[in-house]
Amino acid sequence: MSWTRGKTLGSGGFGFVSIATTHRDGGHNPHLPAVVAVKSADISQSKTLSMEKELLHKFKSCPCILRCFGDQITTENGRNLYNIILEYAPGGSLADKILSSAAKGLPEDVVSHHAKSIATALVHIHKLGYVHCDVKPHNVLLVGEHSKLADFGSCKKIAEVIDEKQGFRGTVLYAAPESISRLEYSAAADVWALGCTVLNMLTGRAPWEIRKDATATDVLMMIGVSDEIPEIPNVLSEEAKDFLRKCFVKNPAARCRAESLLRHPFLKMAHRHRRHHLSSKLHSLLPQCFHVPKIHVH
């Protein structure tokens, strides 16, 4: 593959992500878009990134998961880097979209549209025996009209995650109670995180309200041990409230499965969102379709 690295989009424990342009000279990269994202790490610290590439290859048939076009080793400024070439998301993340709502939240039909995509991705990976472990708005990227689950650095086979007990995975405010209290990770943990993500989209606020004087231990106890669940606002529709209640079941064995949630009435709002979007698009095209050129008479 032939590409040129551009500006850095972000960085983290894994390494850093850059935007890149691909080169099509001489017939190279016929399957690559003109612009891609490149996720990079020093070769000596690239194990997690290499595993993420393998997972994305396993999940490639799902349109609601970010695409990976392959990997490559480069030497840049004296550093040997391992790179995976990813689909570029010009719309940023769901977290960016929520932030732009100025803490007002997104309309329910828009939330339903994104929630359906996330649930579809979860059904796909759960059927293959994997759990994402870090579902949150920051890890859902916007590619055109589509939202795609990304960042599989914490993803593991369900059985391995339960057996290894290697410590906490994910993000506390989106984590399921059993993940915090017992370090248990199953498909049900992703469903709880989906509920937190949906609540964040609907309200524009974090799923848990944390007191200013709360310690880290207080937060962990509240989420992992207490009987509390994230607050569900009364102003939401009955469909939205019921969807969230099905996600926020403390007992993971009784929690709704992602496959069942796909049939929930709240996710049917996604169809209304799509119809509205197509209607608006067609409406904007009408003047062009029926444009009558002026006739100049000499």
C-alpha positions, 0 to 999 in steps of 0.5 A: 500500500502506498500512502502519505501521513498527514496531521495527527487526529488523536493519541492514546495508550495504543499509539496515535492516529493520523489522517493519510492520503493514498496514492493511486499512481500506477494502479496502486490501491484500487480498493482504497479510498482517497483518504484513510485513517492510519493507527500507529504504534512503535513495533515494540508496543504494537501487540494490541494494535496487531490484535485489533487488526485481526479482529477487524478482519474477522468482523469485516462483513458487518457494515456497522463496524469500521473497516480495516484495509490492512496493515503495514510497517514503516520507518519514519524519523528513525522510528519503526512503526506498525500501522493499520489502515482504517476507514476515515470517519470525517464526521468524527465520533458520536461524542463530538456530535453529542458535545455539539448539542450543547448538553441538550441531547439529540432527537430521539429518532437520531439516537435511535438511528445510531443505537440501531447501528451499535446494536447491529454491530454488537449482535455480529461480534457476540455471535462470533463469541466476542465482547467489545468491552468499551462501548461508548460514544467516543468509540462510535465513528460517523462515516457519512450517514452511518455510525460505526463501532470502532476501537477494538483494543479492549475486545476479547473472546468472551470466555477469555475475558471471564477466565483471565481476570487481568483487571478492569477493561473499558471506561468506568462511567459506561461499565456494567456493574459486574465488570466493576465489582467482579471483573466479569465481561460478557455480551450483557456488559456491552448491552449495559454500555449501549444503554449508557451510550443511548442515555448520553445521546438523549440527554447530552450528559454523562450517564451517571451524575457524580457528586463533586466531593465523590472519591473514585471509590465512591463512584466504583461502589455506586456503579458496581455495588449499589442498587442504583441505575443511571437516572432515566428522565421522565421527559423521554418517550415511553419507548426510549425509557423502556429501552433503557430499562431493559439495558439497565438490569443489574443482574447480567443474566436477566439483561436483554440481549442485543439481538432482542433490542434490535426488535425494540420499538425504540429502534424502529424510530430509526426508520422514521429518521431515514425516511425524513433524511431521504425526504429532505434530500429529495426535497433539496434536489427538486429545484435541480430536477425541475429546473427550466433553463431560460430561453433568450430571444434575440 
